[in-house]
Amino acid sequence: MRRRRPSTSLVVVLYCLPTTAGLAQGYTLRVDSRFQTVSFRGITEDSIATSSAVIGSSGGFETPDGFAVVCTAGSNVCTFFRPGPRLASAPLVNSADLTVWGLGVSGLSVRANGRWGVDLGRDNLWPGTQPALQLLEGYAEYSTPSVTGLLGRQHITGRFGWTGFDGAALTLRFPRPGLEVTAYGGWGLARSVDVPITSPSLNPLDDFQLPERHLTAGATLGWRNRRADLRAEYRREVDPSVHFFISERTALTAVFRPADRLTLTGGTEYDLAQGWWGTSDLALRYGEARFNADIGVRRYRPFFELWTIWGAFSPVPYTAIDGSFAFTPIRPVRIRASGERYWFDGSGAETALASFEDRGWRSSLSATVQASPTLTVDGGYRAEFGPGASSRTWDGRVTWLPAPTLTLSAFASTFTRPLELRFDDAQVDAVGFDAAFRPSERVQLAFGGAQYFEERRRPDASAFDWNQFRLQARITWVFGSDADRLRLPPAIRGARRRVAR
């Protein structure tokens, strides 16, 4: 996320001029540490001789003691999973976000955001702890009302989603016609994670992994006035080892405000590398203080880079019609509801001996009750039915503020997931609590815990529970120079006192 200099630095520039450059140097550092303990049952792979497998009550092969097995043609053994020992994990994640400004050049600042994570548990199985040290962002920014330039590790967000790269970006703004132009380029990072695609942490990709870091480049053009926002985007990614595209896309997004309470939004994508239209959507929204509603239609198609094995497939898109509303019938009550109906295009595959669902729906209903200035109650229900599975969820939360610096909450939920094509229908019930304490503006403490009761419903002996208990703790420190909390000059403070009187 891009971050401009805090607005308080403007006061430093105007009123604090002790340095030769006429600027006061300042910084803001946010340090966040999170620790969690998790304990859950593992599974152990086992096998038996093919000749020992028997026909179970469901018609499939089982072990003599009732575990469903998988027998591969031509193999002498059948494999299955038994309940394993309890596994323990204790991930510790520390992150730091630093911004420095006042470096002798007006408009120049530096931003760095990093994370260090390690699993302190005996089993060392928590995902996302490799690599242990990650640089999420690290760039220098020069910003004026008409120009913004960035150099280093950064992210671009837009219609294509979130993309990280190591390189440069330049934005030019023309206020009179309302135009904004951005161009960027550099060495790309892996999709949805801030590591190069060649990182050993992505080694499960094996032979499909790129031998060199790919190149990312793109541009956006935006136009804005009081009633409309238009944005066009272009992005390409290239594998330099073979000089082939791994993706090339364009997109258009539009927002129109025909009336004060109406907003019409829409957008579309075109995949130049594949030669087909991507995700497109259109929605109409109405909003006021006590009532909000929207209705829309979209056509969704998954996107895969050409270098992955998924790029060889033709993903089947689906079309959906959805709507939602939220209203306040009386002041302490807020009610929300949503629904969607969707259906997939024909895949072209023939299944003469079986028929499957190609459409589904999802809906939700929830409410928030402000029982008192310090007590809030939230509850909701969500249901979904689609190809292969369905789910139903109930959840509720009570939040209490016994003091301005202390927040306490308790929650509970139940989730049921029937499956159509495989074993392991599951029900998960959860109950837990959270507490947050802010002793000062620069320190925040949080603590919480939850117990999950998971029941696996299978017709064989593998229907063991996956119950688990979690505890988590968090501490956040915010450090800063005097420049980021400079008091107003005496003349300004006096004028404010006179206005107050």
MARTOR-631947 format. One record per residue (C-alpha): x, z, y; residue in one letter; residue number from 1. Coordinates in Angstrom, 1 decimal. Each point is the difference from the previous one (the first is absolute). Example, Ala and Ser with C-alpha at 12.3 -4.5 7.8 and 13.67 -1.06 7.14 Angstrom:
// MARTOR-631947
[[12.3 7.8 -4.5] 'A' 1]
[[1.4 -0.7 3.4] 'S' 2]
// end
This chain:
// MARTOR-631947
[[0.0 0.0 0.0] 'M' 1]
[[1.3 -0.9 3.4] 'R' 2]
[[0.4 2.8 2.4] 'R' 3]
[[0.5 -0.2 3.8] 'R' 4]
[[1.6 2.6 2.1] 'R' 5]
[[-2.1 3.0 0.6] 'P' 6]
[[-1.9 -0.2 3.3] 'S' 7]
[[1.7 3.2 1.2] 'T' 8]
[[3.2 -2.0 0.2] 'S' 9]
[[-1.6 -1.7 3.0] 'L' 10]
[[0.1 3.3 1.9] 'V' 11]
[[3.7 0.3 -0.9] 'V' 12]
[[0.7 -3.3 1.5] 'V' 13]
[[-1.9 0.7 3.2] 'L' 14]
[[1.0 3.6 0.8] 'Y' 15]
[[3.1 0.9 -2.0] 'C' 16]
[[3.0 -2.0 1.3] 'L' 17]
[[3.1 2.1 -0.8] 'P' 18]
[[1.7 -2.7 -2.1] 'T' 19]
[[2.0 -2.9 1.3] 'T' 20]
[[-2.4 -2.5 -1.6] 'A' 21]
[[-3.0 1.6 1.5] 'G' 22]
[[-1.4 0.8 -3.4] 'L' 23]
[[-0.3 3.3 -2.0] 'A' 24]
[[0.8 -0.2 -3.7] 'Q' 25]
[[-2.6 1.5 -2.4] 'G' 26]
[[-0.9 0.1 -3.6] 'Y' 27]
[[-2.8 0.9 -2.4] 'T' 28]
[[0.7 1.0 -3.6] 'L' 29]
[[-2.7 0.7 -2.5] 'R' 30]
[[1.1 1.5 -3.4] 'V' 31]
[[-2.5 0.2 -2.8] 'D' 32]
[[0.7 1.7 -3.4] 'S' 33]
[[-2.5 -0.1 -2.9] 'R' 34]
[[0.3 1.7 -3.4] 'F' 35]
[[-2.4 -0.3 -2.9] 'Q' 36]
[[-0.2 1.3 -3.5] 'T' 37]
[[-1.9 -1.9 -2.7] 'V' 38]
[[-0.6 0.8 -3.6] 'S' 39]
[[-1.8 -2.3 -2.5] 'F' 40]
[[-0.1 -1.0 -3.6] 'R' 41]
[[2.3 -2.8 -1.2] 'G' 42]
[[-0.4 -2.4 -2.8] 'I' 43]
[[2.3 -0.9 -2.9] 'T' 44]
[[0.3 -3.3 -1.7] 'E' 45]
[[-0.2 0.1 -3.8] 'D' 46]
[[-0.4 -2.5 -2.9] 'S' 47]
[[-1.1 -0.2 -3.6] 'I' 48]
[[0.5 -2.7 -2.7] 'A' 49]
[[-2.6 -2.7 0.1] 'T' 50]
[[-1.0 0.7 -3.5] 'S' 51]
[[-0.9 3.6 1.0] 'S' 52]
[[-2.6 -1.1 2.7] 'A' 53]
[[-3.6 0.5 -0.9] 'V' 54]
[[-3.3 -1.4 1.4] 'I' 55]
[[-1.6 2.4 2.4] 'G' 56]
[[-3.6 0.7 0.9] 'S' 57]
[[0.3 -2.4 3.0] 'S' 58]
[[1.1 -2.9 -2.3] 'G' 59]
[[3.6 0.0 1.2] 'G' 60]
[[3.2 1.3 -1.7] 'F' 61]
[[0.9 3.7 0.2] 'E' 62]
[[2.5 2.4 -1.4] 'T' 63]
[[-1.3 2.3 -2.8] 'P' 64]
[[-0.4 2.8 2.5] 'D' 65]
[[-2.1 -2.1 2.4] 'G' 66]
[[2.3 -1.6 2.7] 'F' 67]
[[-0.8 -3.6 0.9] 'A' 68]
[[3.0 -2.2 -0.7] 'V' 69]
[[1.2 -3.5 1.1] 'V' 70]
[[1.2 -2.2 -2.9] 'C' 71]
[[1.8 -3.2 0.9] 'T' 72]
[[-0.1 -2.9 -2.3] 'A' 73]
[[3.3 -0.4 -2.0] 'G' 74]
[[1.1 3.6 0.8] 'S' 75]
[[0.3 2.7 -2.7] 'N' 76]
[[-1.0 2.9 2.3] 'V' 77]
[[-3.0 0.8 2.3] 'C' 78]
[[0.6 2.0 3.2] 'T' 79]
[[-2.1 2.6 1.7] 'F' 80]
[[0.3 3.0 2.4] 'F' 81]
[[-0.3 3.7 -0.7] 'R' 82]
[[-0.4 2.8 2.5] 'P' 83]
[[3.4 0.8 1.4] 'G' 84]
[[1.6 3.2 1.5] 'P' 85]
[[-1.0 1.2 3.5] 'R' 86]
[[2.0 -1.7 2.7] 'L' 87]
[[1.0 1.5 3.3] 'A' 88]
[[1.0 -1.7 3.2] 'S' 89]
[[1.0 1.5 3.3] 'A' 90]
[[0.5 -2.7 2.6] 'P' 91]
[[1.7 0.9 3.3] 'L' 92]
[[-0.3 -2.5 2.9] 'V' 93]
[[1.6 0.4 3.4] 'N' 94]
[[-0.5 -2.5 2.8] 'S' 95]
[[1.3 -0.2 3.5] 'A' 96]
[[-1.2 -2.1 2.9] 'D' 97]
[[2.3 -0.3 3.1] 'L' 98]
[[-0.6 -1.7 3.3] 'T' 99]
[[2.7 0.0 2.7] 'V' 100]
[[-0.4 -1.5 3.5] 'W' 101]
[[1.7 0.2 3.4] 'G' 102]
[[3.1 -1.8 -1.3] 'L' 103]
[[1.1 -1.4 3.4] 'G' 104]
[[-2.2 -3.1 0.0] 'V' 105]
[[-3.6 0.3 1.1] 'S' 106]
[[-2.3 -0.9 -2.9] 'G' 107]
[[2.6 0.5 -2.8] 'L' 108]
[[-0.7 2.4 -2.8] 'S' 109]
[[1.0 0.5 -3.6] 'V' 110]
[[-2.3 0.9 -3.0] 'R' 111]
[[1.0 1.2 -3.5] 'A' 112]
[[-2.3 1.1 -2.8] 'N' 113]
[[1.4 1.0 -3.4] 'G' 114]
[[-0.9 1.8 -3.2] 'R' 115]
[[1.8 1.9 -2.7] 'W' 116]
[[-1.8 0.8 -3.2] 'G' 117]
[[1.0 1.7 -3.3] 'V' 118]
[[-1.8 1.4 -3.0] 'D' 119]
[[1.1 3.6 -0.7] 'L' 120]
[[-2.1 0.2 -3.2] 'G' 121]
[[1.6 0.2 -3.4] 'R' 122]
[[-1.5 -3.4 -1.1] 'D' 123]
[[1.0 -2.0 3.1] 'N' 124]
[[-3.0 -2.4 -0.3] 'L' 125]
[[-1.6 0.0 3.5] 'W' 126]
[[-0.4 -3.6 1.2] 'P' 127]
[[1.5 -1.2 3.3] 'G' 128]
[[3.1 2.2 0.0] 'T' 129]
[[2.3 -3.0 -0.5] 'Q' 130]
[[1.9 -0.8 2.1] 'P' 131]
[[0.2 3.6 1.1] 'A' 132]
[[1.0 -0.9 3.6] 'L' 133]
[[-2.1 -2.7 1.8] 'Q' 134]
[[0.2 -1.3 3.5] 'L' 135]
[[-3.5 -0.8 0.9] 'L' 136]
[[0.6 -1.2 3.6] 'E' 137]
[[3.2 -0.2 2.2] 'G' 138]
[[0.0 -2.1 3.0] 'Y' 139]
[[0.9 -0.3 3.7] 'A' 140]
[[-2.8 -0.9 2.4] 'E' 141]
[[0.1 -1.5 3.5] 'Y' 142]
[[-3.4 0.1 1.6] 'S' 143]
[[-1.4 -1.1 3.4] 'T' 144]
[[-3.5 -1.0 1.0] 'P' 145]
[[0.7 -3.6 -0.8] 'S' 146]
[[2.7 0.1 -2.8] 'V' 147]
[[0.6 2.1 -3.1] 'T' 148]
[[2.9 -0.6 -2.3] 'G' 149]
[[0.9 1.8 -3.2] 'L' 150]
[[3.1 -0.2 -2.1] 'L' 151]
[[0.4 1.8 -3.4] 'G' 152]
[[-2.2 1.0 -2.9] 'R' 153]
[[-3.7 -0.3 1.2] 'Q' 154]
[[-3.5 -0.9 -1.1] 'H' 155]
[[-2.4 -2.7 1.0] 'I' 156]
[[-3.8 0.6 -0.5] 'T' 157]
[[-2.8 -2.5 0.3] 'G' 158]
[[-2.4 -2.0 -2.0] 'R' 159]
[[2.6 -0.3 -2.8] 'F' 160]
[[0.3 3.7 -0.3] 'G' 161]
[[3.2 2.1 0.4] 'W' 162]
[[3.4 -1.7 -0.4] 'T' 163]
[[3.5 1.6 0.4] 'G' 164]
[[3.2 -1.9 0.8] 'F' 165]
[[3.5 0.5 1.4] 'D' 166]
[[0.3 -2.2 3.0] 'G' 167]
[[-1.3 -0.7 3.5] 'A' 168]
[[-3.3 -0.4 1.8] 'A' 169]
[[-0.8 -1.1 3.5] 'L' 170]
[[-3.4 0.2 1.8] 'T' 171]
[[-0.8 -1.7 3.3] 'L' 172]
[[-3.1 1.0 2.0] 'R' 173]
[[-1.7 -2.1 2.7] 'F' 174]
[[-2.7 2.2 1.6] 'P' 175]
[[-1.7 -2.6 2.2] 'R' 176]
[[-1.2 -2.3 -2.8] 'P' 177]
[[-0.1 3.0 -2.5] 'G' 178]
[[2.6 -1.5 -2.4] 'L' 179]
[[2.4 1.7 -2.3] 'E' 180]
[[2.6 -1.8 -2.2] 'V' 181]
[[2.1 1.7 -2.7] 'T' 182]
[[2.8 -1.5 -2.1] 'A' 183]
[[1.9 1.8 -2.7] 'Y' 184]
[[2.4 -0.6 -2.9] 'G' 185]
[[2.5 1.7 -2.3] 'G' 186]
[[0.7 1.1 -3.5] 'W' 187]
[[-3.2 1.0 -1.7] 'G' 188]
[[-0.9 3.2 -1.8] 'L' 189]
[[-2.0 0.3 -3.2] 'A' 190]
[[-3.7 -0.1 0.3] 'R' 191]
[[-1.6 3.4 0.9] 'S' 192]
[[3.4 1.9 -0.3] 'V' 193]
[[3.0 0.3 2.3] 'D' 194]
[[2.7 -1.1 -2.4] 'V' 195]
[[1.5 -3.5 -0.5] 'P' 196]
[[-1.4 -2.0 -2.8] 'I' 197]
[[3.4 0.2 -1.7] 'T' 198]
[[0.0 3.8 -0.1] 'S' 199]
[[0.7 1.6 -3.4] 'P' 200]
[[-3.2 2.1 0.5] 'S' 201]
[[-2.0 -3.2 -0.7] 'L' 202]
[[1.9 -0.8 -3.2] 'N' 203]
[[-3.1 -0.1 -2.2] 'P' 204]
[[-0.4 -3.5 1.5] 'L' 205]
[[3.0 -0.9 -2.2] 'D' 206]
[[0.5 -3.8 -0.2] 'D' 207]
[[-2.6 -0.7 2.6] 'F' 208]
[[1.9 1.9 2.7] 'Q' 209]
[[1.4 -2.1 2.8] 'L' 210]
[[3.9 -0.3 0.0] 'P' 211]
[[0.2 0.2 3.8] 'E' 212]
[[-2.0 1.6 2.8] 'R' 213]
[[-2.7 -2.3 1.2] 'H' 214]
[[-0.4 -1.2 3.6] 'L' 215]
[[-3.1 0.8 2.0] 'T' 216]
[[-1.0 -1.8 3.2] 'A' 217]
[[-3.2 -0.4 2.0] 'G' 218]
[[-1.8 -0.1 3.3] 'A' 219]
[[-3.3 1.1 1.5] 'T' 220]
[[-1.9 -1.2 3.0] 'L' 221]
[[-2.7 2.2 1.6] 'G' 222]
[[-2.4 -0.6 2.9] 'W' 223]
[[-2.3 2.8 1.4] 'R' 224]
[[-2.6 0.4 2.7] 'N' 225]
[[-2.9 2.3 0.6] 'R' 226]
[[-2.3 -1.6 -2.5] 'R' 227]
[[2.4 -1.4 -2.7] 'A' 228]
[[3.2 0.5 -1.9] 'D' 229]
[[1.6 -2.9 -2.0] 'L' 230]
[[3.1 0.2 -2.1] 'R' 231]
[[1.7 -2.7 -2.1] 'A' 232]
[[2.8 0.8 -2.4] 'E' 233]
[[2.6 -1.9 -2.1] 'Y' 234]
[[2.4 1.5 -2.5] 'R' 235]
[[2.4 -1.5 -2.6] 'R' 236]
[[2.3 1.6 -2.5] 'E' 237]
[[2.9 -1.9 -1.6] 'V' 238]
[[2.3 0.7 -3.0] 'D' 239]
[[3.4 -1.0 1.3] 'P' 240]
[[1.5 -0.3 -3.5] 'S' 241]
[[-2.0 -3.1 -0.6] 'V' 242]
[[-1.4 -0.8 3.5] 'H' 243]
[[-3.6 0.1 -1.3] 'F' 244]
[[-3.0 1.6 1.7] 'F' 245]
[[-1.3 3.2 -1.7] 'I' 246]
[[-2.9 0.0 2.5] 'S' 247]
[[-1.3 -1.9 3.0] 'E' 248]
[[-3.3 1.0 1.7] 'R' 249]
[[-2.0 -0.4 3.2] 'T' 250]
[[-2.8 2.2 1.3] 'A' 251]
[[-2.5 0.2 2.8] 'L' 252]
[[-1.8 3.1 1.2] 'T' 253]
[[-2.7 0.2 2.7] 'A' 254]
[[-1.9 2.8 1.7] 'V' 255]
[[-2.9 -0.7 2.3] 'F' 256]
[[-2.0 2.5 2.1] 'R' 257]
[[-3.2 -1.8 1.1] 'P' 258]
[[-1.6 3.2 1.2] 'A' 259]
[[1.2 3.5 0.8] 'D' 260]
[[-1.1 1.4 -3.4] 'R' 261]
[[0.5 -3.1 -2.2] 'L' 262]
[[3.2 -1.2 -1.6] 'T' 263]
[[0.5 -3.1 -2.1] 'L' 264]
[[3.2 -0.1 -2.1] 'T' 265]
[[1.3 -2.7 -2.3] 'G' 266]
[[3.1 -1.4 -1.6] 'G' 267]
[[1.4 -2.3 -2.6] 'T' 268]
[[3.3 -0.7 -1.8] 'E' 269]
[[1.4 -3.2 -1.4] 'Y' 270]
[[2.7 0.0 -2.7] 'D' 271]
[[2.2 -3.0 0.8] 'L' 272]
[[2.2 0.5 -3.1] 'A' 273]
[[-3.0 0.1 -2.4] 'Q' 274]
[[-2.2 -2.4 2.0] 'G' 275]
[[-3.2 2.1 0.1] 'W' 276]
[[-1.9 2.3 2.3] 'W' 277]
[[0.7 3.7 -0.3] 'G' 278]
[[-2.1 3.0 1.1] 'T' 279]
[[-2.7 -0.7 2.7] 'S' 280]
[[-2.5 2.3 1.5] 'D' 281]
[[-2.7 0.2 2.7] 'L' 282]
[[-1.7 3.2 1.3] 'A' 283]
[[-2.4 1.1 2.7] 'L' 284]
[[0.2 3.5 1.3] 'R' 285]
[[-2.3 2.1 2.3] 'Y' 286]
[[1.1 3.3 1.3] 'G' 287]
[[-1.1 2.8 2.3] 'E' 288]
[[0.4 3.7 0.2] 'A' 289]
[[-2.6 1.0 -2.6] 'R' 290]
[[-0.3 -3.2 -2.1] 'F' 291]
[[2.5 -2.5 -1.5] 'N' 292]
[[-0.7 -2.9 -2.4] 'A' 293]
[[1.7 -3.1 -1.3] 'D' 294]
[[-0.7 -2.8 -2.4] 'I' 295]
[[2.4 -2.6 -1.3] 'G' 296]
[[1.0 -2.5 -2.5] 'V' 297]
[[3.4 -0.7 -1.4] 'R' 298]
[[1.8 -2.1 -2.6] 'R' 299]
[[3.0 1.7 -1.6] 'Y' 300]
[[2.8 -1.7 -1.9] 'R' 301]
[[3.1 1.9 -1.1] 'P' 302]
[[3.4 -1.1 1.3] 'F' 303]
[[3.1 -0.2 -2.1] 'F' 304]
[[3.5 -1.2 1.0] 'E' 305]
[[1.2 -3.1 -1.9] 'L' 306]
[[3.0 1.8 -1.4] 'W' 307]
[[-2.0 2.4 -2.0] 'T' 308]
[[-1.5 -0.8 -3.4] 'I' 309]
[[-3.5 0.4 1.6] 'W' 310]
[[0.7 -3.0 2.2] 'G' 311]
[[-0.5 -2.2 -3.0] 'A' 312]
[[-3.6 1.0 -0.3] 'F' 313]
[[-3.0 -1.0 2.0] 'S' 314]
[[-1.7 3.2 1.1] 'P' 315]
[[-3.8 -0.1 0.0] 'V' 316]
[[-1.6 0.8 3.4] 'P' 317]
[[-3.2 2.0 0.5] 'Y' 318]
[[-2.6 -0.1 2.7] 'T' 319]
[[-1.6 3.2 1.3] 'A' 320]
[[-2.8 1.0 2.4] 'I' 321]
[[0.4 3.5 1.4] 'D' 322]
[[-1.6 2.3 2.6] 'G' 323]
[[0.3 3.6 1.2] 'S' 324]
[[-1.5 2.3 2.6] 'F' 325]
[[0.5 3.5 1.4] 'A' 326]
[[-2.4 1.9 2.2] 'F' 327]
[[-0.5 3.5 1.4] 'T' 328]
[[-3.7 1.0 -0.5] 'P' 329]
[[0.7 3.4 1.6] 'I' 330]
[[3.1 1.1 1.8] 'R' 331]
[[1.8 2.0 -2.8] 'P' 332]
[[-0.7 -2.6 -2.7] 'V' 333]
[[1.7 -3.4 -0.6] 'R' 334]
[[-1.2 -2.2 -2.9] 'I' 335]
[[1.9 -3.0 -1.3] 'R' 336]
[[-1.0 -2.7 -2.6] 'A' 337]
[[1.6 -3.2 -1.2] 'S' 338]
[[-0.7 -2.7 -2.7] 'G' 339]
[[1.5 -3.2 -1.3] 'E' 340]
[[-1.0 -2.7 -2.5] 'R' 341]
[[2.7 -2.3 -1.3] 'Y' 342]
[[0.4 -2.8 -2.5] 'W' 343]
[[3.0 -2.0 -1.4] 'F' 344]
[[0.4 -3.7 -0.1] 'D' 345]
[[0.1 -1.6 -3.4] 'G' 346]
[[3.5 0.3 -1.6] 'S' 347]
[[-0.2 -3.1 -2.1] 'G' 348]
[[0.8 2.0 -3.2] 'A' 349]
[[-2.3 -0.4 -3.0] 'E' 350]
[[-1.0 3.1 -2.0] 'T' 351]
[[-2.5 -1.4 -2.6] 'A' 352]
[[-0.3 3.2 -2.0] 'L' 353]
[[-0.4 2.4 2.9] 'A' 354]
[[-1.6 0.3 3.4] 'S' 355]
[[1.3 2.1 2.9] 'F' 356]
[[-1.3 1.2 3.4] 'E' 357]
[[1.2 -2.1 2.9] 'D' 358]
[[-1.6 2.0 2.8] 'R' 359]
[[-0.4 3.6 1.1] 'G' 360]
[[-1.0 2.4 2.8] 'W' 361]
[[1.3 3.1 1.7] 'R' 362]
[[-1.8 2.5 2.3] 'S' 363]
[[0.6 3.4 1.7] 'S' 364]
[[-1.9 2.7 1.8] 'L' 365]
[[1.6 2.9 1.9] 'S' 366]
[[-0.8 2.5 2.7] 'A' 367]
[[1.8 2.4 2.3] 'T' 368]
[[-1.6 3.2 1.3] 'V' 369]
[[1.5 1.9 2.9] 'Q' 370]
[[-1.5 3.3 -1.0] 'A' 371]
[[1.7 1.9 2.8] 'S' 372]
[[2.9 -0.7 2.4] 'P' 373]
[[2.4 1.3 -2.7] 'T' 374]
[[-1.7 -1.1 -3.2] 'L' 375]
[[-0.4 -3.6 -1.3] 'T' 376]
[[-1.6 -1.1 -3.3] 'V' 377]
[[0.6 -3.5 -1.5] 'D' 378]
[[-1.5 -1.5 -3.1] 'G' 379]
[[-0.5 -3.4 -1.5] 'G' 380]
[[-0.9 -2.2 -3.0] 'Y' 381]
[[1.6 -3.3 -1.0] 'R' 382]
[[-1.0 -2.4 -2.8] 'A' 383]
[[1.5 -3.3 -1.2] 'E' 384]
[[-0.9 -2.4 -2.7] 'F' 385]
[[2.2 -3.0 -0.8] 'G' 386]
[[1.6 -2.2 -2.7] 'P' 387]
[[1.6 2.2 -2.6] 'G' 388]
[[-0.8 3.5 1.5] 'A' 389]
[[-2.2 2.1 2.2] 'S' 390]
[[0.5 3.3 1.8] 'S' 391]
[[-2.0 2.8 1.6] 'R' 392]
[[1.5 2.6 2.3] 'T' 393]
[[-1.4 3.2 1.7] 'W' 394]
[[2.2 1.9 2.4] 'D' 395]
[[-0.3 2.7 2.6] 'G' 396]
[[2.2 1.9 2.5] 'R' 397]
[[-0.5 3.1 2.2] 'V' 398]
[[2.3 0.5 2.9] 'T' 399]
[[0.3 3.2 2.0] 'W' 400]
[[2.0 0.7 3.2] 'L' 401]
[[0.3 3.8 0.2] 'P' 402]
[[2.5 -0.4 2.9] 'A' 403]
[[1.1 -3.0 2.2] 'P' 404]
[[3.3 -0.1 -1.9] 'T' 405]
[[-1.3 0.4 -3.5] 'L' 406]
[[-2.1 -2.4 -2.2] 'T' 407]
[[-1.3 0.9 -3.5] 'L' 408]
[[-1.9 -2.3 -2.3] 'S' 409]
[[-1.3 -0.1 -3.6] 'A' 410]
[[-1.0 -3.1 -1.9] 'F' 411]
[[-1.5 -1.1 -3.3] 'A' 412]
[[-0.7 -3.3 -1.6] 'S' 413]
[[-1.1 -1.6 -3.3] 'T' 414]
[[0.8 -3.6 -1.1] 'F' 415]
[[-1.3 -1.9 -3.0] 'T' 416]
[[1.4 -3.3 -1.1] 'R' 417]
[[-1.7 -1.8 -2.9] 'P' 418]
[[2.0 -3.0 -1.3] 'L' 419]
[[-1.4 -3.1 -1.6] 'E' 420]
[[2.9 -1.6 -1.8] 'L' 421]
[[2.3 2.8 -1.1] 'R' 422]
[[0.2 3.7 -1.0] 'F' 423]
[[0.7 3.0 2.3] 'D' 424]
[[-3.2 0.4 1.9] 'D' 425]
[[0.9 2.9 2.2] 'A' 426]
[[-1.6 2.7 2.1] 'Q' 427]
[[2.1 1.9 2.5] 'V' 428]
[[-1.2 3.2 1.8] 'D' 429]
[[2.1 1.5 2.8] 'A' 430]
[[-0.1 3.1 2.1] 'V' 431]
[[2.6 1.1 2.6] 'G' 432]
[[0.8 1.3 3.4] 'F' 433]
[[2.1 -0.8 3.0] 'D' 434]
[[1.4 2.1 2.9] 'A' 435]
[[1.8 -1.1 3.2] 'A' 436]
[[1.5 2.3 2.5] 'F' 437]
[[1.5 -1.1 3.4] 'R' 438]
[[1.9 3.0 1.5] 'P' 439]
[[1.3 -2.2 2.9] 'S' 440]
[[-0.1 -3.5 1.3] 'E' 441]
[[3.2 -0.8 -1.9] 'R' 442]
[[-0.6 1.6 -3.4] 'V' 443]
[[-2.8 -0.7 -2.5] 'Q' 444]
[[-0.3 1.6 -3.5] 'L' 445]
[[-2.3 -1.1 -2.8] 'A' 446]
[[-0.7 1.2 -3.5] 'F' 447]
[[-2.5 -1.1 -2.7] 'G' 448]
[[-0.8 -0.1 -3.6] 'G' 449]
[[-2.4 -1.8 -2.4] 'A' 450]
[[-1.0 0.2 -3.7] 'Q' 451]
[[-1.0 -3.2 -1.7] 'Y' 452]
[[-2.0 0.0 -3.2] 'F' 453]
[[0.2 -3.4 -1.7] 'E' 454]
[[-1.9 -0.8 -3.2] 'E' 455]
[[0.8 -3.2 -1.9] 'R' 456]
[[-3.0 -1.2 -2.0] 'R' 457]
[[1.2 -1.9 -3.0] 'R' 458]
[[-1.4 -0.5 -3.5] 'P' 459]
[[3.3 1.0 -1.6] 'D' 460]
[[2.4 3.0 -0.1] 'A' 461]
[[1.7 -1.2 3.3] 'S' 462]
[[-2.8 1.6 2.0] 'A' 463]
[[2.3 2.8 1.3] 'F' 464]
[[-0.2 1.4 3.5] 'D' 465]
[[2.2 -0.9 2.9] 'W' 466]
[[-0.6 3.1 2.1] 'N' 467]
[[2.5 0.7 2.8] 'Q' 468]
[[0.6 2.5 2.7] 'F' 469]
[[1.7 -0.8 3.4] 'R' 470]
[[1.5 2.1 2.7] 'L' 471]
[[1.3 -1.5 3.2] 'Q' 472]
[[1.7 1.3 3.2] 'A' 473]
[[1.0 -1.7 3.2] 'R' 474]
[[1.9 0.9 3.2] 'I' 475]
[[0.3 -2.2 3.1] 'T' 476]
[[2.4 0.7 2.8] 'W' 477]
[[0.0 -1.9 3.3] 'V' 478]
[[3.1 0.1 2.2] 'F' 479]
[[0.5 -1.5 3.4] 'G' 480]
[[2.2 -0.1 3.1] 'S' 481]
[[-1.1 1.6 3.3] 'D' 482]
[[-0.7 -3.5 1.2] 'A' 483]
[[-3.0 -0.4 -2.3] 'D' 484]
[[-1.7 3.1 1.4] 'R' 485]
[[1.1 -0.1 3.7] 'L' 486]
[[-2.3 1.9 2.3] 'R' 487]
[[-1.6 -1.9 2.9] 'L' 488]
[[1.8 0.3 3.4] 'P' 489]
[[-1.2 2.7 2.4] 'P' 490]
[[-1.7 -2.5 2.3] 'A' 491]
[[-2.1 -1.4 -2.9] 'I' 492]
[[-0.8 3.5 -1.3] 'R' 493]
[[-1.2 1.0 3.4] 'G' 494]
[[-2.2 -3.0 0.4] 'A' 495]
[[-1.6 0.7 -3.4] 'R' 496]
[[-0.7 3.6 1.0] 'R' 497]
[[-1.7 -1.2 3.3] 'R' 498]
[[-2.1 -2.5 -2.0] 'V' 499]
[[-1.0 2.8 -2.4] 'A' 500]
[[-1.2 2.2 2.9] 'R' 501]
// end
